[in-house]
Amino acid sequence: MYIIGENIHIISDKVKEALTNRDREFFMDLAVRQVEAGAKCVDINLGPRKKDFAEVFPWIVESIEAVVDVPLSIDTTNVDGMEAALKSIKKAQPILNSTSAEPERLEKIPLLAKKYGAKVIALTMGSAGIPVAAEERVNIAVGTLIPRMLEIDFPMEDLIIDPLVLTVSGCQEYCPQLLEAVRILPYSWDPAPKISIGLSNVSNAVPPENRPLINRVYLAMLMGVGLQMMIANPFDKEQNDVIRWIESKDQSTPLARVYNKIAERIEASDEPQYEDFDLSDPEQAAIWKTVQILLNKVIYAEGYLNQ
């Protein structure tokens, strides 16, 4: 699994404070620890930074590249900020996160990525927003995103499609459709496009104590449909255990067997079954309940684990 470390994100109060104080040591330490924990790329999401992008983006790039050699993902809606960052990158091939199928962004961002030799994440979202159905998301990729890349002779190996994870809280019906989009997309074009998702989006607006479990169960499902890249938290040890168990088909513990069974069922276009779980084990019972909400079989509620 190629993990793009998500932890340098403006939503974090610590990141906001460190950015205000221009605390290089904070960002350097956070980047190093993410890489040591398994991140193969570091995402930098500082927001649009409309007023100070010309100073902030080069500063953060130079700070992080001083201590790590992995690629940087420049995560902003500010196209000028993207370019300010790209001009400063000296090491590995960067990623621009992101364009969409909205005309203005699709016009500018792929050209910017091509100019600087960057990869680009393209979201299956048009002017009308994010479609629910898997087929509609694939159609945006095949009918709009990929043709634009071909039009400008963009290297297809540098295109990454993101079919968009939305939260189980409020957008529950999107969760199983996203699985099918990830399953279908590799067969939609030759050569198969790379696919990445933002894993933790599935648990946005969920009580903090439930977020890691929802992320892990959804990850097992996504690995079942072939996911190999994601923006995620590399510090989540239990998440990393799930990745290791499924990639190595480790069956050595009850939890390893359960997560492998989830991935196997989803891979076979099946659904995890009641009998796959030992419901006398509280951990397995919680995983089973989480499967049910992610497959839209049981309506999500904040106290779903107590139902």
Wavefront OBJ file of the C-alpha trace (Angstrom):
o trace
v 0.000 0.000 0.000
v 1.328 3.396 -1.040
v 0.422 5.726 1.827
v 0.388 9.474 1.302
v 0.737 10.799 4.841
v -2.177 13.098 5.706
v -0.983 14.664 8.946
v 0.220 18.067 7.722
v -3.302 19.420 7.426
v -4.570 22.879 8.240
v -7.575 21.405 10.041
v -5.210 20.486 12.899
v -4.866 23.154 15.582
v -1.208 22.201 16.062
v -0.522 22.643 12.358
v -2.287 26.024 12.381
v -0.215 27.199 15.345
v 3.046 25.954 13.869
v 2.280 27.635 10.563
v 1.447 30.927 12.274
v 4.740 30.742 14.176
v 6.693 29.492 11.125
v 7.906 26.613 13.277
v 10.164 24.726 10.887
v 11.092 22.127 13.496
v 7.450 21.123 13.953
v 6.943 20.415 10.257
v 10.317 18.753 9.836
v 9.647 16.420 12.763
v 6.130 15.605 11.567
v 7.355 14.796 8.068
v 10.163 12.561 9.332
v 7.885 10.668 11.711
v 5.329 10.033 8.968
v 7.986 8.600 6.672
v 9.409 6.469 9.479
v 5.881 5.153 10.122
v 5.530 4.031 6.503
v 4.379 7.023 4.434
v 5.852 6.958 0.923
v 4.733 10.526 0.203
v 3.874 13.516 2.413
v 0.712 15.518 1.752
v 0.875 19.252 2.480
v -2.559 20.802 2.998
v -2.273 24.372 4.227
v -5.517 25.608 2.699
v -5.669 28.191 -0.116
v -3.335 30.729 1.554
v -4.604 33.428 -0.807
v -2.638 36.246 0.851
v 0.696 34.631 1.656
v 0.992 31.657 -0.723
v 4.088 33.068 -2.457
v 5.994 32.905 0.828
v 4.339 29.997 2.636
v 4.459 27.262 0.004
v 8.183 27.600 -0.790
v 8.921 27.829 2.935
v 7.099 24.602 3.790
v 8.559 22.727 0.801
v 12.109 23.750 1.672
v 11.581 22.848 5.329
v 10.294 19.352 4.589
v 12.717 18.573 1.768
v 15.549 19.395 4.184
v 14.755 16.210 6.122
v 12.972 13.711 3.819
v 13.499 12.496 0.260
v 9.984 11.208 -0.498
v 7.587 12.936 -2.922
v 5.443 15.815 -1.687
v 1.731 16.094 -2.471
v 0.679 19.724 -2.825
v -2.900 19.771 -1.576
v -4.594 23.116 -2.198
v -7.309 24.767 -4.252
v -4.966 27.667 -5.015
v -3.412 27.100 -8.457
v -0.882 29.883 -7.896
v 0.039 28.251 -4.586
v 0.591 24.962 -6.397
v 3.011 26.649 -8.783
v 4.844 28.419 -5.967
v 5.393 25.017 -4.337
v 6.389 23.297 -7.585
v 9.035 25.914 -8.296
v 10.663 25.086 -4.952
v 10.650 21.279 -5.126
v 14.146 19.901 -5.712
v 13.858 16.191 -4.906
v 11.255 13.570 -5.873
v 8.470 13.904 -8.458
v 5.627 15.765 -6.736
v 1.869 15.229 -6.856
v -0.710 17.954 -7.397
v -3.806 17.323 -5.291
v -6.055 17.987 -7.083
v -7.988 18.784 -10.219
v -11.601 17.895 -10.903
v -13.725 17.735 -14.038
v -14.857 21.326 -13.446
v -13.814 23.225 -16.587
v -11.618 25.903 -15.010
v -9.609 23.495 -12.871
v -9.323 20.908 -15.635
v -8.070 23.597 -17.966
v -5.299 24.831 -15.671
v -4.040 22.119 -13.336
v -3.063 19.358 -15.791
v -1.088 21.927 -17.791
v 0.662 23.040 -14.604
v 1.479 19.437 -13.686
v 2.868 18.788 -17.167
v 4.976 21.963 -17.060
v 6.724 20.865 -13.868
v 6.708 17.090 -14.462
v 4.317 16.423 -11.587
v 1.728 13.712 -11.139
v -1.856 14.874 -10.712
v -4.786 13.528 -8.716
v -8.044 13.976 -10.633
v -11.365 13.822 -8.790
v -14.466 12.285 -10.352
v -16.457 15.422 -9.652
v -17.947 17.798 -12.201
v -19.783 21.104 -12.023
v -22.895 19.273 -10.802
v -21.017 17.791 -7.845
v -20.256 14.165 -6.976
v -22.512 11.507 -8.502
v -23.704 8.654 -6.307
v -23.472 5.763 -8.778
v -20.148 4.047 -9.434
v -20.774 4.029 -13.187
v -21.298 7.790 -13.228
v -17.983 8.376 -11.489
v -16.226 6.070 -13.943
v -17.902 7.954 -16.800
v -16.440 11.234 -15.536
v -12.990 9.643 -15.543
v -13.360 8.096 -19.005
v -15.430 10.822 -20.623
v -13.800 13.969 -19.227
v -10.644 13.517 -17.129
v -8.704 11.088 -19.316
v -9.603 12.821 -22.618
v -8.272 16.095 -21.220
v -4.979 14.394 -20.349
v -4.746 12.931 -23.844
v -5.541 16.332 -25.359
v -2.480 17.915 -23.759
v -0.283 14.815 -24.170
v -0.035 14.343 -20.413
v 1.812 11.139 -19.397
v -0.918 8.668 -18.451
v 1.359 7.007 -15.904
v 1.307 10.306 -13.983
v -2.496 10.440 -13.717
v -4.138 9.302 -10.472
v -7.936 9.026 -10.344
v -9.703 9.690 -7.034
v -13.333 8.462 -7.129
v -14.024 10.293 -3.867
v -14.753 8.829 -0.456
v -17.578 10.577 1.370
v -18.576 10.213 4.985
v -20.798 7.398 6.194
v -22.439 10.077 8.325
v -24.781 11.774 5.892
v -23.651 10.142 2.650
v -24.027 6.493 3.573
v -25.288 5.420 0.162
v -21.989 6.533 -1.397
v -19.910 4.009 0.570
v -20.697 0.805 -1.379
v -20.757 2.756 -4.652
v -17.201 3.928 -4.023
v -16.103 0.301 -3.665
v -17.535 -0.502 -7.068
v -15.940 2.566 -8.648
v -12.524 1.434 -7.373
v -13.237 -2.071 -8.703
v -14.281 -0.870 -12.178
v -11.807 1.941 -12.857
v -8.766 -0.256 -13.658
v -10.766 -1.877 -16.458
v -12.003 1.409 -17.887
v -8.847 2.321 -19.773
v -5.671 0.771 -21.145
v -3.250 1.298 -19.550
v -5.176 1.089 -16.288
v -5.189 4.397 -14.403
v -3.763 4.575 -10.909
v -6.368 5.046 -8.181
v -6.100 6.804 -4.827
v -8.631 7.757 -2.171
v -8.737 9.809 1.024
v -9.461 7.058 3.538
v -10.305 9.139 6.601
v -13.020 11.026 4.712
v -15.311 8.053 5.344
v -15.372 8.836 9.058
v -15.641 12.628 8.923
v -18.329 13.925 11.304
v -18.220 10.642 13.247
v -17.427 10.613 17.006
v -13.616 10.472 17.372
v -13.645 7.158 19.247
v -15.321 5.405 16.284
v -13.290 6.895 13.446
v -10.307 4.490 13.406
v -12.544 1.403 13.354
v -14.640 2.719 10.455
v -11.467 3.617 8.564
v -9.954 0.158 9.075
v -13.040 -1.788 8.041
v -13.499 0.349 4.935
v -9.811 -0.109 4.149
v -10.213 -3.904 4.209
v -13.133 -3.595 1.780
v -11.162 -1.280 -0.487
v -8.179 -3.606 -0.514
v -10.611 -6.312 -1.584
v -11.377 -4.316 -4.736
v -7.695 -3.702 -5.407
v -6.847 -0.362 -3.777
v -3.070 0.199 -3.670
v -2.761 3.938 -2.877
v -4.415 6.229 -0.346
v -4.089 9.414 1.643
v -4.185 8.205 5.232
v -2.686 8.432 8.710
v 0.549 6.408 8.810
v 0.587 6.620 12.623
v -2.462 4.324 12.942
v -0.768 1.089 13.990
v -3.947 -0.992 13.817
v -4.597 0.305 10.302
v -1.070 -0.733 9.349
v -1.744 -4.174 10.843
v -4.784 -4.537 8.559
v -2.656 -3.647 5.534
v 0.019 -6.160 6.522
v -2.489 -8.936 7.259
v -4.268 -8.576 3.937
v -1.181 -8.054 1.791
v 0.521 -11.112 3.296
v -2.725 -13.115 3.726
v -1.774 -13.525 7.385
v -4.305 -15.761 9.172
v -2.408 -16.062 12.451
v -4.923 -14.285 14.729
v -8.720 -14.056 14.872
v -8.663 -10.388 13.840
v -6.295 -11.100 10.953
v -8.664 -13.808 9.735
v -11.696 -11.525 10.004
v -10.123 -8.677 8.052
v -8.878 -11.101 5.403
v -12.361 -12.589 5.130
v -13.854 -9.109 4.597
v -11.376 -8.425 1.790
v -11.963 -11.864 0.239
v -15.750 -11.496 0.270
v -15.628 -8.046 -1.315
v -13.079 -9.195 -3.900
v -15.525 -11.921 -4.945
v -18.345 -9.349 -5.288
v -19.925 -10.932 -2.232
v -20.809 -9.453 1.145
v -19.301 -10.427 4.509
v -21.621 -12.841 6.271
v -22.822 -13.121 9.854
v -21.069 -16.480 10.217
v -17.688 -14.942 9.296
v -17.564 -13.334 12.743
v -17.344 -14.595 16.300
v -19.905 -12.213 17.789
v -19.011 -13.272 21.328
v -15.799 -11.319 20.757
v -16.578 -7.592 21.259
v -13.975 -6.538 18.676
v -15.410 -8.804 16.008
v -18.951 -7.754 16.888
v -17.957 -4.104 16.415
v -16.356 -4.923 13.048
v -19.550 -6.738 11.922
v -21.707 -3.733 12.869
v -19.317 -1.460 10.999
v -19.522 -3.641 7.896
v -23.296 -3.264 7.997
v -23.255 0.538 8.019
v -20.576 0.751 5.325
v -22.596 -1.526 3.040
v -25.680 0.622 3.723
v -27.527 -2.333 5.266
v -28.146 -0.611 8.603
v -28.754 3.122 8.957
v -25.761 4.879 10.488
v -26.228 6.547 13.882
v -23.580 7.886 16.254
v -24.344 5.087 18.712
v -24.470 2.327 16.110
v -22.038 0.138 18.056
v -24.500 0.028 20.967
v -27.493 -1.010 18.880
l 1 2 3 4 5 6 7 8 9 10 11 12 13 14 15 16 17 18 19 20 21 22 23 24 25 26 27 28 29 30 31 32 33 34 35 36 37 38 39 40 41 42 43 44 45 46 47 48 49 50 51 52 53 54 55 56 57 58 59 60 61 62 63 64 65 66 67 68 69 70 71 72 73 74 75 76 77 78 79 80 81 82 83 84 85 86 87 88 89 90 91 92 93 94 95 96 97 98 99 100 101 102 103 104 105 106 107 108 109 110 111 112 113 114 115 116 117 118 119 120 121 122 123 124 125 126 127 128 129 130 131 132 133 134 135 136 137 138 139 140 141 142 143 144 145 146 147 148 149 150 151 152 153 154 155 156 157 158 159 160 161 162 163 164 165 166 167 168 169 170 171 172 173 174 175 176 177 178 179 180 181 182 183 184 185 186 187 188 189 190 191 192 193 194 195 196 197 198 199 200 201 202 203 204 205 206 207 208 209 210 211 212 213 214 215 216 217 218 219 220 221 222 223 224 225 226 227 228 229 230 231 232 233 234 235 236 237 238 239 240 241 242 243 244 245 246 247 248 249 250 251 252 253 254 255 256 257 258 259 260 261 262 263 264 265 266 267 268 269 270 271 272 273 274 275 276 277 278 279 280 281 282 283 284 285 286 287 288 289 290 291 292 293 294 295 296 297 298 299 300 301 302 303 304 305 306 307
